[in-house]
């Protein structure tokens, strides 16, 4: 008799949770079926029964997206991002939405935040790296993250880093670049060539930088060093 109230409370709580998970499952099926009205209704049910479970927030966000209500989806994703255990889901949702509306700066910010808290998140590393390269930002950390996540081999990453360093050095040679730091560009070009000795663009940029700095003899040597094995035009 003494245990009855407690056991009844546990029974009611378990039944409530079972109903909540059933609504959640059916809501996810509704999202997959492309039924925004049903998905939204089930998201509300699950949210009330499961007491703000991260999964109900995710379902609500997906239902809102399906309905075309991006503002509501953003609010749900922001709420998810504040949950330590589900922050990655929220950040991914916000990054995807930002890319969809063409806001690459916002997408980069969200993917970088995700990468800071989850260094092995492959999607975050790929998104951050692609946008950093496109927007002309430093991309070395995201490149290392791609290797950590197993999305890129160490050898491929070494070549990619050589490409990034070469491009950074090449910027100093552009006519529109005012007050270029040729010494820094030279260091980048040398490092790129050290990482990938057969990368012709790095060798060409280094030679051009040396010519610009009046070091023509050294520039000729840089070209001759590779000419026998790789006589590139």
Protein Blocks (a to p, Z undefined) as FASTA:
>chain_A
ZZmmmmmmmmmmmmmmmmmmmmmmmmmmmmmnopaklmmmmmmmmmmmnoopaklmmmmm
mmmmmnopaklmmmmmmmmmmpmklmmmmmmmmmmmmmmnopaklmmmmmmmmmmmmmml
mklmmmmmmmmmmnopafklmmmmmmmnopacfklmmmmmmmmmmmmmmmmmpmklghia
fklmmmmmmmmmmmmmmlmklmmmmmmmmmmnopamlmmmmmmmmmmmmccZZ
